[in-house]
């Protein structure tokens, strides 16, 4: 029987990549829906400007995204003190990559903004998934 300290690593490697990717997409969809709901509620019913309402929606949805990805997508047991800063760093990098990608594709290259957004979304989602899987929520016994 394998040593118990190795089990989280074995479990993590044994979990199908496709299953995690689909769960990651579902969690991202739920977090995005929450962000939009907060945005619409604050703009329509509380009279907020769109930019601060969107930022607050993003910040709140970040917590949902973290919690669901930690438990549901990656079944991580990495302590919050390690996983949360890694997750926030990954999300911040993703946000910066989104801004950069949209600037280059839509402003500099003059591509249609929706085409640019689709390309950037696919690229950044792939980046976020990989970093979260192999760094943020990596088994605690693996540095």
DSSP file (Angstrom, degrees, kcal/mol; ACC not computed):
  #  RESIDUE AA STRUCTURE BP1 BP2  ACC     N-H-->O    O-->H-N    N-H-->O    O-->H-N    TCO  KAPPA ALPHA  PHI   PSI    X-CA   Y-CA   Z-CA
    1    1 A X              0   0    0      0, 0.0     3,-0.1     0, 0.0     0, 0.0   0.000 360.0 360.0 360.0 134.5    0.0    0.0    0.0
    2    2 A X        -     0   0    0      1,-0.1     2,-0.1     2,-0.1     5,-0.1  -0.220 360.0 -92.3 -64.8 153.4    1.4    3.5   -0.9
    3    3 A X    >>  -     0   0    0      1,-0.1     3,-1.7     2,-0.1     4,-0.7  -0.419  33.0-127.0 -61.7 136.8    2.6    5.8    1.7
    4    4 A X  G >4 S+     0   0    0      1,-0.3     3,-0.6     2,-0.2     4,-0.5   0.792 106.7  63.8 -60.7 -29.3   -0.3    8.2    2.8
    5    5 A X  G 34 S+     0   0    0      1,-0.2     4,-0.3     2,-0.1    -1,-0.3   0.702 102.5  49.9 -69.8 -17.2    1.9   11.3    2.1
    6    6 A X  G X> S+     0   0    0     -3,-1.7     4,-2.1     1,-0.1     3,-0.6   0.666  87.5  86.8 -91.0 -19.6    2.1   10.4   -1.6
    7    7 A X  H <X S+     0   0    0     -4,-0.7     4,-3.1    -3,-0.6     5,-0.2   0.857  83.2  53.8 -55.4 -44.7   -1.7    9.9   -2.1
    8    8 A X  H 3> S+     0   0    0     -4,-0.5     4,-2.6     1,-0.2    -1,-0.2   0.902 110.7  48.6 -59.6 -36.9   -2.6   13.5   -2.8
    9    9 A X  H <> S+     0   0    0     -3,-0.6     4,-2.4    -4,-0.3    -1,-0.2   0.925 113.1  46.5 -65.9 -44.1    0.0   13.6   -5.6
   10   10 A X  H  X S+     0   0    0     -4,-2.1     4,-2.2     2,-0.2    -2,-0.2   0.918 113.4  49.4 -63.1 -43.2   -1.2   10.3   -7.0
   11   11 A X  H  X S+     0   0    0     -4,-3.1     4,-1.5    -5,-0.2    -2,-0.2   0.928 111.1  49.8 -61.0 -45.3   -4.8   11.5   -6.8
   12   12 A X  H  < S+     0   0    0     -4,-2.6     3,-0.3    -5,-0.2    -2,-0.2   0.920 114.2  43.7 -62.0 -44.5   -3.9   14.8   -8.5
   13   13 A X  H  < S+     0   0    0     -4,-2.4    -1,-0.2     1,-0.2    -2,-0.2   0.820 112.3  53.8 -71.0 -29.5   -2.1   13.0  -11.4
   14   14 A X  H  < S+     0   0    0     -4,-2.2     2,-0.2    -5,-0.2    -1,-0.2   0.731  83.8 100.6 -78.4 -21.6   -4.8   10.4  -11.8
   15   15 A X  S  < S-     0   0    0     -4,-1.5     2,-0.1    -3,-0.3     5,-0.0  -0.477  86.4-107.9 -68.3 127.9   -7.6   12.9  -12.1
   16   16 A X     >  -     0   0    0     -2,-0.2     4,-2.0     1,-0.1     5,-0.2  -0.320  16.3-141.6 -62.5 132.4   -8.5   13.3  -15.8
   17   17 A X  H  > S+     0   0    0      1,-0.2     4,-2.5     2,-0.2     5,-0.2   0.887 101.6  54.3 -59.0 -41.9   -7.3   16.6  -17.4
   18   18 A X  H  > S+     0   0    0      1,-0.2     4,-2.4     2,-0.2    -1,-0.2   0.901 106.4  51.5 -62.0 -41.9  -10.5   16.8  -19.4
   19   19 A X  H  > S+     0   0    0      1,-0.2     4,-2.1     2,-0.2    -1,-0.2   0.919 112.0  46.3 -61.6 -44.1  -12.7   16.5  -16.4
   20   20 A X  H  X S+     0   0    0     -4,-2.0     4,-2.8     2,-0.2    -2,-0.2   0.899 111.0  52.6 -65.8 -39.6  -10.8   19.3  -14.6
   21   21 A X  H  X S+     0   0    0     -4,-2.5     4,-2.2     2,-0.2    -2,-0.2   0.908 110.4  47.5 -63.7 -41.3  -11.0   21.5  -17.7
   22   22 A X  H  X S+     0   0    0     -4,-2.4     4,-2.1     2,-0.2    -1,-0.2   0.896 113.2  48.2 -66.6 -39.5  -14.7   21.1  -17.9
   23   23 A X  H  X S+     0   0    0     -4,-2.1     4,-2.7     2,-0.2     5,-0.2   0.909 109.9  53.1 -65.0 -41.1  -15.2   21.8  -14.2
   24   24 A X  H  X S+     0   0    0     -4,-2.8     4,-2.5     1,-0.2    -2,-0.2   0.908 109.5  48.8 -59.9 -42.9  -12.9   24.8  -14.6
   25   25 A X  H  X S+     0   0    0     -4,-2.2     4,-2.1     2,-0.2    -1,-0.2   0.897 111.1  49.9 -64.9 -40.6  -15.1   26.1  -17.4
   26   26 A X  H  X S+     0   0    0     -4,-2.1     4,-2.2     2,-0.2    -2,-0.2   0.916 112.0  47.6 -64.8 -42.8  -18.3   25.6  -15.4
   27   27 A X  H  X S+     0   0    0     -4,-2.7     4,-2.6     1,-0.2     5,-0.2   0.919 111.1  51.5 -64.2 -43.1  -16.9   27.4  -12.4
   28   28 A X  H  X S+     0   0    0     -4,-2.5     4,-2.3    -5,-0.2    -1,-0.2   0.877 108.9  51.2 -60.9 -38.2  -15.7   30.2  -14.6
   29   29 A X  H  X S+     0   0    0     -4,-2.1     4,-2.3     2,-0.2    -1,-0.2   0.920 111.0  47.7 -64.7 -44.0  -19.2   30.5  -16.1
   30   30 A X  H  X S+     0   0    0     -4,-2.2     4,-2.1     2,-0.2    -2,-0.2   0.914 113.0  48.2 -63.5 -43.0  -20.8   30.7  -12.6
   31   31 A X  H  X S+     0   0    0     -4,-2.6     4,-2.4     1,-0.2    -1,-0.2   0.891 111.6  49.8 -65.8 -39.3  -18.3   33.3  -11.5
   32   32 A X  H  X S+     0   0    0     -4,-2.3     4,-2.5    -5,-0.2    -1,-0.2   0.905 108.9  52.2 -65.7 -41.2  -18.8   35.4  -14.6
   33   33 A X  H  X S+     0   0    0     -4,-2.3     4,-2.4     2,-0.2    -2,-0.2   0.905 110.1  49.3 -61.0 -41.4  -22.6   35.2  -14.1
   34   34 A X  H  X S+     0   0    0     -4,-2.1     4,-2.4     2,-0.2     5,-0.2   0.929 110.1  50.8 -63.4 -44.6  -22.2   36.4  -10.5
   35   35 A X  H  X S+     0   0    0     -4,-2.4     4,-2.4     1,-0.2    -2,-0.2   0.927 112.7  46.0 -58.9 -45.5  -20.0   39.3  -11.7
   36   36 A X  H  X S+     0   0    0     -4,-2.5     4,-2.9     2,-0.2     5,-0.3   0.887 110.2  53.6 -65.7 -39.2  -22.5   40.3  -14.3
   37   37 A X  H  X S+     0   0    0     -4,-2.4     4,-2.4     2,-0.2    -1,-0.2   0.914 111.6  45.3 -62.1 -42.3  -25.4   40.1  -11.8
   38   38 A X  H  X S+     0   0    0     -4,-2.4     4,-2.6     2,-0.2     5,-0.3   0.924 113.0  51.3 -66.3 -44.0  -23.6   42.4   -9.4
   39   39 A X  H  X S+     0   0    0     -4,-2.4     4,-2.3    -5,-0.2     5,-0.2   0.951 113.8  42.7 -56.4 -53.0  -22.7   44.8  -12.2
   40   40 A X  H  X S+     0   0    0     -4,-2.9     4,-2.9     1,-0.2     5,-0.5   0.916 114.4  50.6 -63.5 -44.5  -26.3   45.0  -13.5
   41   41 A X  H  X>S+     0   0    0     -4,-2.4     4,-2.2    -5,-0.3     5,-0.7   0.925 113.7  44.3 -61.0 -45.4  -27.8   45.3  -10.0
   42   42 A X  H  X5S+     0   0    0     -4,-2.6     6,-2.6     3,-0.2     4,-0.7   0.879 118.7  42.6 -70.0 -37.0  -25.5   48.1   -8.9
   43   43 A X  H  X5S+     0   0    0     -4,-2.3     4,-0.5    -5,-0.3    -2,-0.2   0.945 124.0  34.1 -73.3 -48.4  -25.8   50.0  -12.2
   44   44 A X  H  <5S+     0   0    0     -4,-2.9    -3,-0.2    -5,-0.2    -2,-0.2   0.879 132.8  23.6 -77.3 -38.3  -29.6   49.7  -12.6
   45   45 A X  H  <5S+     0   0    0     -4,-2.2    -3,-0.2    -5,-0.5    -2,-0.1   0.665 129.8  35.6-107.6 -18.3  -30.8   49.7   -9.0
   46   46 A X  H  <<S-     0   0    0     -5,-0.7    -3,-0.2    -4,-0.7    -4,-0.1   0.440  97.8-122.6-116.1  -2.5  -28.2   51.5   -7.0
   47   47 A X     <  +     0   0    0     -4,-0.5    -4,-0.2    -6,-0.2    -3,-0.1   0.709  54.1 156.4  72.9  21.0  -27.1   54.1   -9.6
   48   48 A X        -     0   0    0     -6,-2.6    -1,-0.2    -9,-0.1     2,-0.2  -0.381  48.1-106.2 -74.7 156.6  -23.4   53.1   -9.6
   49   49 A X     >  -     0   0    0      1,-0.1     4,-1.6    -2,-0.1     5,-0.2  -0.505  32.7-116.3 -72.8 154.6  -21.1   53.8  -12.5
   50   50 A X  H  > S+     0   0    0      1,-0.2     4,-2.7     2,-0.2     5,-0.2   0.882 106.0  57.4 -64.9 -41.2  -20.3   50.7  -14.6
   51   51 A X  H  > S+     0   0    0      1,-0.2     4,-2.3     2,-0.2    -1,-0.2   0.953 111.5  38.7 -62.1 -53.1  -16.5   50.6  -13.9
   52   52 A X  H  > S+     0   0    0      1,-0.2     4,-2.4     2,-0.2    -1,-0.2   0.868 116.0  54.0 -66.1 -32.0  -16.6   50.5  -10.1
   53   53 A X  H  X S+     0   0    0     -4,-1.6     4,-2.3     2,-0.2    -1,-0.2   0.903 110.0  47.1 -65.5 -39.7  -19.6   48.1  -10.3
   54   54 A X  H  X S+     0   0    0     -4,-2.7     4,-2.5     2,-0.2    -2,-0.2   0.895 111.0  51.3 -67.6 -40.4  -17.7   45.8  -12.6
   55   55 A X  H  X S+     0   0    0     -4,-2.3     4,-2.5    -5,-0.2    -2,-0.2   0.918 111.5  47.1 -63.3 -43.7  -14.6   45.9  -10.3
   56   56 A X  H  X S+     0   0    0     -4,-2.4     4,-2.6     2,-0.2     5,-0.2   0.923 111.8  51.0 -63.8 -42.7  -16.7   45.0   -7.3
   57   57 A X  H  X S+     0   0    0     -4,-2.3     4,-2.5     1,-0.2    -2,-0.2   0.897 110.7  49.1 -60.0 -40.6  -18.4   42.2   -9.2
   58   58 A X  H  X S+     0   0    0     -4,-2.5     4,-1.8     2,-0.2    -2,-0.2   0.925 111.1  49.7 -63.3 -45.0  -15.0   40.9  -10.2
   59   59 A X  H  X S+     0   0    0     -4,-2.5     4,-0.9     2,-0.2    -2,-0.2   0.903 114.2  44.1 -63.1 -42.6  -13.7   41.0   -6.6
   60   60 A X  H >X S+     0   0    0     -4,-2.6     4,-1.3     1,-0.2     3,-0.8   0.924 113.3  50.5 -68.1 -43.9  -16.8   39.2   -5.3
   61   61 A X  H 3X S+     0   0    0     -4,-2.5     4,-2.9    -5,-0.2    -1,-0.2   0.783  98.9  67.5 -67.1 -24.8  -16.8   36.6   -8.1
   62   62 A X  H 3X S+     0   0    0     -4,-1.8     4,-2.6     1,-0.2    -1,-0.2   0.887  99.5  50.6 -59.7 -39.1  -13.1   36.0   -7.4
   63   63 A X  H <X S+     0   0    0     -4,-0.9     4,-2.6    -3,-0.8    -1,-0.2   0.908 111.6  46.5 -66.8 -42.5  -14.0   34.5   -4.0
   64   64 A X  H  X S+     0   0    0     -4,-1.3     4,-2.7     2,-0.2     5,-0.3   0.936 113.2  50.3 -62.2 -45.8  -16.6   32.2   -5.6
   65   65 A X  H  X S+     0   0    0     -4,-2.9     4,-2.2     1,-0.2     5,-0.2   0.911 112.3  47.0 -58.9 -45.6  -14.1   31.2   -8.3
   66   66 A X  H  X S+     0   0    0     -4,-2.6     4,-2.7     2,-0.2     5,-0.2   0.956 114.0  46.3 -61.8 -52.1  -11.4   30.4   -5.7
   67   67 A X  H  X S+     0   0    0     -4,-2.6     4,-2.1     1,-0.2     5,-0.3   0.914 116.4  43.1 -61.2 -45.7  -13.7   28.4   -3.4
   68   68 A X  H  X>S+     0   0    0     -4,-2.7     4,-2.4    -5,-0.2     5,-1.6   0.898 115.8  47.9 -69.8 -40.1  -15.3   26.3   -6.2
   69   69 A X  I  <>S+     0   0    0     -4,-2.2     5,-2.6    -5,-0.3     6,-0.3   0.903 112.0  50.5 -67.4 -38.4  -12.0   25.7   -8.0
   70   70 A X  I  <5S+     0   0    0     -4,-2.7     6,-3.0    -5,-0.2    -2,-0.2   0.931 127.4  21.6 -63.6 -45.3  -10.3   24.7   -4.8
   71   71 A X  I  <5S+     0   0    0     -4,-2.1    -2,-0.2     4,-0.2    -3,-0.2   0.917 134.1  29.1 -90.1 -49.0  -12.9   22.2   -3.8
   72   72 A X  I  <5S+     0   0    0     -4,-2.4    -3,-0.2    -5,-0.3    -2,-0.1   0.937 125.2  34.3 -85.2 -50.3  -14.8   21.2   -7.0
   73   73 A X  I   <S+     0   0    0     -5,-1.6    -3,-0.2   -50,-0.1    -4,-0.2   0.961 136.7  12.8 -74.0 -52.3  -12.4   21.6   -9.9
   74   74 A X  S   <S-     0   0    0     -5,-2.6    -4,-0.1    -6,-0.2    -3,-0.1   0.507  81.3-140.1-108.5  -6.8   -9.1   20.6   -8.3
   75   75 A X        -     0   0    0     -6,-0.3    -4,-0.2     1,-0.2     2,-0.2   0.906  39.1-174.5  45.3  49.6  -10.1   19.0   -5.0
   76   76 A X        -     0   0    0     -6,-3.0    -1,-0.2    -7,-0.3    62,-0.1  -0.506  34.3-174.8 -82.8 141.4   -7.1   20.7   -3.4
   77   77 A X        +     0   0    0     -2,-0.2     2,-0.1    60,-0.2    -1,-0.1   0.225  43.8 129.6-111.3   8.9   -5.9   20.3    0.1
   78   78 A X  S    S-     0   0    0     59,-0.2    61,-0.1     1,-0.1    -2,-0.1  -0.453  71.5 -99.9 -62.7 134.0   -3.2   22.9   -0.2
   79   79 A X    >>  -     0   0    0     -2,-0.1     4,-3.0     1,-0.1     3,-1.7  -0.203  24.1-120.3 -57.5 146.4   -3.6   25.3    2.8
   80   80 A X  H 3>>S+     0   0    0      1,-0.3     4,-2.3     2,-0.2     5,-0.5   0.864 112.0  65.2 -55.1 -37.6   -5.4   28.6    2.1
   81   81 A X  H 345S+     0   0    0      1,-0.2    -1,-0.3     2,-0.2     4,-0.2   0.752 115.3  29.8 -60.5 -23.2   -2.3   30.5    3.2
   82   82 A X  H <>5S+     0   0    0     -3,-1.7     4,-1.2     2,-0.1    -2,-0.2   0.819 123.7  44.9 -98.8 -45.2   -0.5   29.0    0.2
   83   83 A X  H  X5S+     0   0    0     -4,-3.0     4,-2.8     1,-0.2     5,-0.2   0.903 107.0  56.2 -71.5 -42.6   -3.3   28.5   -2.4
   84   84 A X  H  X5S+     0   0    0     -4,-2.3     4,-2.8    -5,-0.2     5,-0.2   0.929 107.8  45.9 -62.4 -48.8   -5.1   31.9   -2.1
   85   85 A X  H  ><S+     0   0    0     -5,-0.5     4,-2.3     1,-0.2    -1,-0.2   0.887 115.0  49.5 -61.6 -34.7   -2.1   34.1   -2.8
   86   86 A X  H  X S+     0   0    0     -4,-1.2     4,-2.4     2,-0.2    -2,-0.2   0.918 111.6  48.5 -66.9 -42.3   -1.2   31.9   -5.7
   87   87 A X  H  X S+     0   0    0     -4,-2.8     4,-2.8     2,-0.2    -2,-0.2   0.925 112.3  48.0 -63.1 -45.3   -4.7   32.0   -7.0
   88   88 A X  H  X S+     0   0    0     -4,-2.8     4,-2.6     2,-0.2    -1,-0.2   0.900 111.5  50.5 -63.8 -40.6   -4.9   35.8   -6.7
   89   89 A X  H  X S+     0   0    0     -4,-2.3     4,-2.4    -5,-0.2    -1,-0.2   0.915 111.5  48.5 -62.6 -42.1   -1.5   36.2   -8.5
   90   90 A X  H  X S+     0   0    0     -4,-2.4     4,-2.4     2,-0.2    -2,-0.2   0.929 112.8  47.5 -62.6 -45.8   -2.8   33.9  -11.3
   91   91 A X  H  X S+     0   0    0     -4,-2.8     4,-2.3     2,-0.2    -2,-0.2   0.890 111.5  51.0 -63.4 -39.6   -6.0   35.9  -11.6
   92   92 A X  H  X S+     0   0    0     -4,-2.6     4,-2.3     2,-0.2    -1,-0.2   0.913 110.7  48.2 -65.1 -42.8   -4.1   39.2  -11.6
   93   93 A X  H  X S+     0   0    0     -4,-2.4     4,-2.9     2,-0.2    -2,-0.2   0.908 110.9  52.1 -61.9 -41.5   -1.8   37.9  -14.3
   94   94 A X  H  X S+     0   0    0     -4,-2.4     4,-2.1     2,-0.2    -2,-0.2   0.890 109.0  49.7 -61.3 -40.2   -4.8   36.8  -16.3
   95   95 A X  H  X S+     0   0    0     -4,-2.3     4,-2.3     2,-0.2    -1,-0.2   0.916 112.3  47.5 -64.7 -43.4   -6.4   40.2  -16.0
   96   96 A X  H  X S+     0   0    0     -4,-2.3     4,-2.6     2,-0.2    -2,-0.2   0.902 111.5  50.6 -64.8 -41.5   -3.1   41.9  -17.2
   97   97 A X  H  X S+     0   0    0     -4,-2.9     4,-3.0     2,-0.2     5,-0.2   0.882 109.6  51.8 -63.3 -37.7   -2.9   39.5  -20.1
   98   98 A X  H  X S+     0   0    0     -4,-2.1     4,-2.6     2,-0.2     5,-0.3   0.947 111.3  46.1 -62.7 -48.7   -6.5   40.3  -21.0
   99   99 A X  H  X S+     0   0    0     -4,-2.3     4,-2.1     2,-0.2    -2,-0.2   0.921 116.4  45.4 -60.5 -44.5   -5.8   44.0  -21.0
  100  100 A X  H  X S+     0   0    0     -4,-2.6     4,-2.7     2,-0.2     5,-0.2   0.935 113.8  48.5 -65.4 -46.9   -2.6   43.6  -23.0
  101  101 A X  H  X S+     0   0    0     -4,-3.0     4,-2.7     1,-0.2     5,-0.3   0.903 112.8  47.4 -61.5 -42.5   -4.2   41.2  -25.5
  102  102 A X  H  X>S+     0   0    0     -4,-2.6     4,-2.4    -5,-0.2     5,-0.9   0.893 111.8  51.1 -66.7 -39.2   -7.2   43.4  -26.1
  103  103 A X  I  X>S+     0   0    0     -4,-2.1     5,-2.2    -5,-0.3     4,-1.2   0.950 115.0  41.9 -61.6 -49.0   -5.0   46.4  -26.5
  104  104 A X  I  <>S+     0   0    0     -4,-2.7     5,-2.6     3,-0.2     6,-0.3   0.957 122.5  37.5 -64.4 -51.4   -2.8   44.7  -29.1
  105  105 A X  I  <5S+     0   0    0     -4,-2.7     6,-2.9    -5,-0.2    -3,-0.2   0.923 129.5  27.0 -71.9 -44.6   -5.5   43.0  -31.1
  106  106 A X  I  <5S+     0   0    0     -4,-2.4    -3,-0.2    -5,-0.3    -2,-0.2   0.867 131.4  30.8 -90.5 -36.6   -8.3   45.6  -31.0
  107  107 A X  I  <<S+     0   0    0     -4,-1.2    -3,-0.2    -5,-0.9    -4,-0.1   0.932 129.9  28.5 -88.9 -49.6   -6.4   48.9  -30.6
  108  108 A X  I   <S+     0   0    0     -5,-2.2    -3,-0.2     1,-0.2    -4,-0.2   0.942 133.1  31.4 -78.4 -48.1   -3.1   48.4  -32.4
  109  109 A X  S   <S-     0   0    0     -5,-2.6    -3,-0.2    -6,-0.2    -1,-0.2   0.590  98.2-134.3 -88.1 -10.2   -4.1   45.8  -35.0
  110  110 A X        +     0   0    0     -6,-0.3    -4,-0.2     1,-0.2     2,-0.1   0.796  44.1 161.7  62.5  32.3   -7.6   47.1  -35.3
  111  111 A X        -     0   0    0     -6,-2.9    -1,-0.2    -7,-0.2    -2,-0.0  -0.458  55.2 -82.6 -73.6 155.2   -9.3   43.7  -35.2
  112  112 A X     >  -     0   0    0      1,-0.1     4,-2.6    -2,-0.1     5,-0.2  -0.374  40.6-127.9 -55.4 134.3  -13.0   43.6  -34.3
  113  113 A X  H  > S+     0   0    0      1,-0.2     4,-2.3     2,-0.2    -1,-0.1   0.808 106.5  51.8 -62.9 -30.7  -13.2   43.8  -30.5
  114  114 A X  H  > S+     0   0    0      2,-0.2     4,-2.2     1,-0.2    -1,-0.2   0.897 110.5  47.4 -73.6 -38.7  -15.4   40.7  -30.3
  115  115 A X  H  > S+     0   0    0      2,-0.2     4,-2.2     1,-0.2    -2,-0.2   0.937 113.8  49.2 -62.4 -45.8  -13.1   38.6  -32.3
  116  116 A X  H  X S+     0   0    0     -4,-2.6     4,-2.8     1,-0.2     5,-0.2   0.916 109.6  51.7 -59.1 -44.0  -10.2   39.9  -30.2
  117  117 A X  H  X S+     0   0    0     -4,-2.3     4,-2.9     1,-0.2    -1,-0.2   0.897 108.4  50.7 -63.4 -40.6  -12.1   39.1  -27.0
  118  118 A X  H  X S+     0   0    0     -4,-2.2     4,-2.3     2,-0.2    -1,-0.2   0.941 113.1  45.6 -61.4 -47.2  -12.8   35.5  -28.1
  119  119 A X  H  X S+     0   0    0     -4,-2.2     4,-2.3     1,-0.2    -2,-0.2   0.931 115.8  46.1 -62.2 -46.2   -9.1   34.9  -28.9
  120  120 A X  H  X S+     0   0    0     -4,-2.8     4,-3.1     1,-0.2     5,-0.3   0.896 110.9  53.1 -64.8 -40.7   -8.0   36.6  -25.6
  121  121 A X  H  X S+     0   0    0     -4,-2.9     4,-2.5    -5,-0.2     5,-0.2   0.923 110.5  46.6 -62.0 -44.4  -10.5   34.6  -23.6
  122  122 A X  H  X S+     0   0    0     -4,-2.3     4,-2.0    -5,-0.2    -1,-0.2   0.937 116.1  45.5 -62.9 -46.0   -9.4   31.3  -25.0
  123  123 A X  H  X S+     0   0    0     -4,-2.3     4,-2.2    -5,-0.2    -2,-0.2   0.934 116.9  43.0 -64.4 -47.0   -5.7   32.2  -24.4
  124  124 A X  H  X S+     0   0    0     -4,-3.1     4,-3.1     2,-0.2     5,-0.2   0.873 112.2  53.2 -71.6 -36.5   -6.2   33.6  -20.9
  125  125 A X  H  X S+     0   0    0     -4,-2.5     4,-2.6    -5,-0.3    -1,-0.2   0.913 110.3  48.5 -62.9 -41.3   -8.5   30.8  -19.8
  126  126 A X  H  X S+     0   0    0     -4,-2.0     4,-2.4    -5,-0.2    -2,-0.2   0.928 113.0  48.1 -62.7 -45.4   -5.9   28.2  -20.9
  127  127 A X  H  X S+     0   0    0     -4,-2.2     4,-2.6     2,-0.2     5,-0.3   0.940 113.2  47.4 -58.2 -50.5   -3.2   30.1  -19.0
  128  128 A X  H  X S+     0   0    0     -4,-3.1     4,-2.6     1,-0.2     5,-0.3   0.901 111.9  50.0 -62.4 -41.9   -5.3   30.4  -15.9
  129  129 A X  H  X S+     0   0    0     -4,-2.6     4,-2.7    -5,-0.2     5,-0.2   0.952 112.7  46.4 -61.6 -49.3   -6.3   26.7  -16.0
  130  130 A X  H  X S+     0   0    0     -4,-2.4     4,-2.6     1,-0.2    -2,-0.2   0.929 115.3  45.4 -61.4 -46.8   -2.6   25.6  -16.4
  131  131 A X  H  X>S+     0   0    0     -4,-2.6     5,-1.8     1,-0.2     4,-1.4   0.905 115.5  46.7 -66.0 -40.8   -1.3   27.8  -13.6
  132  132 A X  I  <>S+     0   0    0     -4,-2.6     5,-2.7    -5,-0.3    -1,-0.2   0.904 115.6  45.9 -67.6 -39.7   -4.1   26.9  -11.2
  133  133 A X  I  <5S+     0   0    0     -4,-2.7    -2,-0.2    -5,-0.3    -1,-0.2   0.934 124.3  30.2 -67.8 -45.9   -3.8   23.2  -11.9
  134  134 A X  I  <5S+     0   0    0     -4,-2.6    -1,-0.2    -5,-0.2    -2,-0.2   0.430 137.9  12.3-100.3   1.5    0.0   23.0  -11.7
  135  135 A X  I ><5S+     0   0    0     -4,-1.4     3,-0.7    -5,-0.2    -3,-0.2   0.509 121.4  44.1-136.9 -63.5    0.7   25.8   -9.2
  136  136 A X  I 3 <S+     0   0    0     -5,-1.8   -49,-0.2     1,-0.2    -4,-0.2   0.921 130.4  21.8 -58.4 -48.3   -2.1   27.4   -7.2
  137  137 A X  T 3 <S+     0   0    0     -5,-2.7    -1,-0.2    -6,-0.2   -60,-0.2   0.124  87.1 138.8-110.9  19.1   -3.9   24.1   -6.3
  138  138 A X  S <  S-     0   0    0     -3,-0.7    -4,-0.1     1,-0.1     4,-0.1  -0.318  72.0 -77.9 -58.5 145.4   -1.0   21.7   -6.7
  139  139 A X    >   -     0   0    0      1,-0.1     3,-2.2  -131,-0.1    -1,-0.1  -0.162  40.8-122.8 -50.2 140.2   -1.0   19.1   -3.9
  140  140 A X  T 3  S+     0   0    0      1,-0.3    -1,-0.1    -3,-0.1    -2,-0.1   0.754 109.1  60.3 -60.8 -27.4    0.4   20.5   -0.7
  141  141 A X  T 3  S+     0   0    0   -136,-0.1     2,-0.5     1,-0.1    -1,-0.3   0.440  93.9  74.5 -84.0   3.5    3.2   17.9   -0.4
  142  142 A X    <         0   0    0     -3,-2.2    -1,-0.1    -4,-0.1    -4,-0.0  -0.970 360.0 360.0-114.6 118.6    4.6   19.0   -3.8
  143  143 A X              0   0    0     -2,-0.5    -3,-0.1     0, 0.0    -1,-0.1   0.510 360.0 360.0 -59.1 360.0    6.5   22.4   -3.6
